[in-house]
């Protein structure tokens, strides 16, 4: 695969990959690290693969990376619980670029969308990891059952079960909200 | 997924909206990540560009060596083949019939006796 084709592929998945990582890790910086690590791994180890193989491979790498970071964070959380806490606000810096959101002409509509995004993302973030993965890969990224199974490293039956449970859980929680 | 329910379609639309609203800093860092990934691609050694030609040459040399080896053993194979052919020829019904020669000898003996008497 040419560098240009690989770049186009990465560009086509980077936003959704970031969102998936952000929902799994609940942290933007960690999500960006996970996406960059996954991109590097894909390019270094699987850059010569066919285009149809790349998406499941990339999401397999990303899923593993997210899981590793979740585990590491759990261990770090246990250690940090023994140490004195520090005010997080001290570390925050004003970032002009970060505050420049995409332009949107209708404030009322924007508010409505923002609320829907907040409610949905919160509900997805609270799903068990496997259900969250199945839901995001199937519904958001649009992988089919076989590709999702490949990306998650499980059977197609498991994908269907996780996806069904995720949908039920989200429906029960969100109902008519969205 | 074409058979989405309205709920699935709506949730997907909302998630797409959220990716469209990513801030400039995040988009910039994603672009940097992509470029960093591309730059991390293992560089190909200049010698590797000759690898296909080298492999083809090696195969050609091997083929010539094996062919020469076969040729060297040809005389033996041919000799063995000739022996086998001879045996088949002897066993074959089309082979010359030496009984004819024996009959001719009897005739010449009889003719010689006739001349003597």
Boltz contact constraints between the chains, C-beta under 6 A:
constraints:
  - contact:
      token1: [A, 7]
      token2: [B, 38]
      max_distance: 6.0
  - contact:
      token1: [A, 10]
      token2: [B, 34]
      max_distance: 6.0
  - contact:
      token1: [A, 14]
      token2: [B, 30]
      max_distance: 6.0
  - contact:
      token1: [A, 15]
      token2: [B, 19]
      max_distance: 6.0
  - contact:
      token1: [A, 16]
      token2: [B, 19]
      max_distance: 6.0
  - contact:
      token1: [A, 19]
      token2: [B, 19]
      max_distance: 6.0
  - contact:
      token1: [A, 32]
      token2: [B, 29]
      max_distance: 6.0
  - contact:
      token1: [A, 35]
      token2: [B, 33]
      max_distance: 6.0
  - contact:
      token1: [A, 36]
      token2: [B, 33]
      max_distance: 6.0
  - contact:
      token1: [A, 39]
      token2: [B, 33]
      max_distance: 6.0
  - contact:
      token1: [A, 39]
      token2: [B, 37]
      max_distance: 6.0
  - contact:
      token1: [A, 40]
      token2: [B, 37]
      max_distance: 6.0
  - contact:
      token1: [A, 40]
      token2: [B, 40]
      max_distance: 6.0
  - contact:
      token1: [A, 43]
      token2: [B, 37]
      max_distance: 6.0
  - contact:
      token1: [A, 43]
      token2: [B, 41]
      max_distance: 6.0
  - contact:
      token1: [A, 44]
      token2: [B, 40]
      max_distance: 6.0
  - contact:
      token1: [A, 47]
      token2: [B, 41]
      max_distance: 6.0
  - contact:
      token1: [A, 95]
      token2: [B, 25]
      max_distance: 6.0
  - contact:
      token1: [A, 97]
      token2: [B, 24]
      max_distance: 6.0
  - contact:
      token1: [A, 97]
      token2: [B, 25]
      max_distance: 6.0
  - contact:
      token1: [A, 98]
      token2: [B, 23]
      max_distance: 6.0
  - contact:
      token1: [A, 98]
      token2: [B, 25]
      max_distance: 6.0
  - contact:
      token1: [A, 100]
      token2: [B, 24]
      max_distance: 6.0
  - contact:
      token1: [A, 101]
      token2: [B, 23]
      max_distance: 6.0
  - contact:
      token1: [A, 102]
      token2: [B, 21]
      max_distance: 6.0
  - contact:
      token1: [A, 113]
      token2: [B, 17]
      max_distance: 6.0
  - contact:
      token1: [A, 116]
      token2: [B, 14]
      max_distance: 6.0
  - contact:
      token1: [A, 117]
      token2: [B, 14]
      max_distance: 6.0
  - contact:
      token1: [A, 117]
      token2: [B, 18]
      max_distance: 6.0
  - contact:
      token1: [A, 120]
      token2: [B, 14]
      max_distance: 6.0
  - contact:
      token1: [A, 139]
      token2: [B, 8]
      max_distance: 6.0
  - contact:
      token1: [A, 139]
      token2: [B, 12]
      max_distance: 6.0
  - contact:
      token1: [A, 140]
      token2: [B, 15]
      max_distance: 6.0
  - contact:
      token1: [A, 178]
      token2: [B, 10]
      max_distance: 6.0
